[in-house]
Amino acid sequence: MIKIIQNKRNPGGDSVIIMSLAVQRMVFVHCSLFNLNRIFTRSLMSSLVVFFSILHGCTVFQGPPPTPPPPPSNFSDEEVTNYAQTVLKIEDQRQRAYKDIEAIMDTQPPEIACDQPESIKQLPNDAQEIAVEFCNQSKKIAADSGLSSDDFNAITENAQKDATFKKRIQNAMIRIRRP
């Protein structure tokens, strides 16, 4: 129980309450405990935030979910063999063009892609002519193979995604290369 010793009015007209020293100590202790309780609560909350942050950081990173396996390739053996022959012919042309460009540059040429004109433009003029000729020959070889460019690209994409299909193509290449 709080005991008011005096109730006075100050010059401004407001009421002033004077409390005993025991009551003042009790209020101070209560306020101090309230502050300690608030500090403890804040510390506890901060500690919990840090704990869960550390716990979350220690979990094993699983990365993105695995991609589903590609659908089976529905290309006939004839198409696969035709594709393999075409790729081998293009590869022979590529190796010749690469050696010719390397001789012109006196160094290893940068990576060249027929569908990226910027890769060809970075070559010296003589080497550009060889690269353009190779690209034109590659298109002609693919067209002469009987595969449309869409079929050729579809087979290439499937081979990049499906290891089993890629193995089918590699086996066809081995059979073609055997005497």
C-alpha positions in Angstrom: 0.0 0.0 0.0 1.3 3.4 -1.0 1.1 6.0 1.7 0.9 9.6 0.6 2.6 11.9 3.1 1.5 15.2 1.6 -0.6 16.4 -1.2 0.5 19.9 -2.1 -0.1 22.2 -5.0 2.8 23.8 -6.7 2.8 27.4 -7.9 1.5 26.3 -11.3 -1.6 24.8 -9.7 -0.7 21.2 -10.4 -1.0 18.6 -7.6 2.3 17.2 -6.3 2.3 14.0 -4.4 5.1 13.4 -1.9 5.7 9.8 -1.1 7.6 8.2 1.7 11.2 7.0 1.1 10.1 3.4 1.4 7.5 3.8 -1.2 10.0 5.6 -3.5 12.4 2.7 -3.1 9.6 0.2 -3.8 8.6 2.1 -7.0 12.3 2.4 -8.0 12.8 -1.4 -7.4 9.6 -2.1 -9.3 10.7 0.1 -12.2 14.2 -1.4 -12.2 12.8 -4.9 -12.2 10.5 -3.8 -15.1 13.5 -2.5 -17.0 15.5 -5.7 -16.2 12.6 -7.7 -17.3 12.4 -5.7 -20.6 16.1 -6.0 -21.1 16.0 -9.8 -20.4 13.1 -10.2 -22.8 15.0 -8.3 -25.5 18.1 -10.3 -24.9 16.2 -13.5 -25.0 14.5 -12.5 -28.3 17.8 -11.4 -29.8 19.5 -14.6 -28.7 16.6 -16.6 -30.3 16.9 -14.7 -33.5 20.7 -15.3 -33.6 20.2 -19.0 -32.7 17.7 -19.6 -35.5 19.8 -17.6 -38.0 22.8 -19.8 -37.2 20.6 -22.9 -37.3 19.2 -21.9 -40.7 22.7 -21.1 -42.0 23.9 -24.5 -40.9 21.3 -26.4 -42.9 22.6 -28.4 -45.8 22.2 -26.4 -49.0 20.1 -28.7 -51.2 20.1 -26.5 -54.3 17.4 -26.5 -56.9 15.3 -29.6 -57.2 16.7 -32.1 -59.7 15.4 -31.8 -63.2 13.2 -34.6 -64.4 14.8 -36.9 -66.8 14.2 -36.0 -70.4 11.6 -37.8 -72.4 12.9 -40.7 -74.3 14.2 -39.8 -77.8 11.9 -41.1 -80.5 14.3 -41.0 -83.4 14.6 -44.1 -85.6 17.9 -45.9 -86.0 18.0 -44.6 -89.6 17.7 -41.0 -88.4 20.4 -41.5 -85.7 22.8 -43.1 -88.3 22.1 -40.3 -90.8 22.7 -37.7 -88.1 26.0 -39.5 -87.1 27.2 -39.5 -90.7 26.4 -35.8 -91.0 28.2 -34.9 -87.8 31.3 -36.9 -88.9 31.4 -35.1 -92.3 31.0 -31.7 -90.6 33.7 -32.6 -88.1 36.1 -33.4 -90.8 35.5 -30.0 -92.4 35.8 -28.3 -89.0 39.2 -29.9 -88.3 40.5 -28.7 -91.7 39.1 -25.2 -91.2 40.5 -25.1 -87.6 44.0 -26.0 -88.9 43.9 -23.4 -91.6 42.8 -20.7 -89.2 45.4 -21.7 -86.7 48.1 -21.4 -89.4 47.0 -17.9 -90.3 46.8 -16.8 -86.7 50.0 -18.6 -85.5 48.2 -19.4 -82.3 45.2 -21.3 -81.1 42.0 -19.7 -82.6 39.2 -18.5 -80.3 36.0 -20.5 -80.1 34.0 -20.0 -83.3 30.2 -20.6 -83.7 28.5 -20.3 -87.0 25.3 -18.9 -85.3 27.3 -16.2 -83.6 28.7 -13.7 -86.2 30.6 -11.9 -83.5 32.8 -14.9 -83.0 33.8 -14.8 -86.7 34.3 -11.1 -86.8 37.1 -11.3 -84.2 39.2 -13.2 -86.6 41.7 -11.7 -89.2 40.1 -11.3 -92.7 41.7 -14.4 -94.2 40.6 -16.5 -91.2 37.1 -15.0 -91.4 36.8 -16.2 -95.0 37.7 -19.8 -93.9 35.2 -19.7 -91.1 32.4 -18.4 -93.3 33.2 -21.1 -95.9 33.2 -23.8 -93.2 29.8 -22.6 -91.9 28.3 -22.6 -95.5 29.7 -26.1 -96.1 28.3 -27.3 -92.8 24.8 -26.1 -93.8 25.1 -27.8 -97.2 26.2 -31.1 -95.6 23.3 -31.0 -93.2 20.9 -30.2 -96.0 22.3 -32.9 -98.3 21.9 -35.5 -95.4 18.2 -35.6 -95.8 17.6 -34.2 -92.3 15.8 -30.9 -92.1 17.6 -28.3 -90.0 14.8 -28.6 -87.4 15.4 -32.4 -87.2 19.1 -31.9 -87.0 18.8 -29.3 -84.2 16.2 -31.5 -82.4 18.6 -34.5 -82.4 21.5 -32.3 -81.2 19.4 -30.9 -78.3 18.2 -34.4 -77.3 21.8 -35.7 -77.4 22.8 -32.8 -75.0 20.0 -33.6 -72.6 19.8 -37.4 -72.8 23.0 -39.4 -72.1 21.4 -42.7 -73.4 20.5 -41.0 -76.7 24.0 -39.5 -76.9 25.4 -42.9 -76.5 23.3 -44.2 -79.3 24.7 -41.5 -81.6 28.3 -42.3 -80.4 27.8 -46.0 -81.1 26.5 -45.1 -84.6 29.6 -43.0 -85.2 31.8 -45.9 -84.2 30.0 -48.3 -86.5 30.4 -45.8 -89.4 34.2 -45.3 -88.7 34.9 -49.0 -88.7 36.3 -50.3 -92.0 
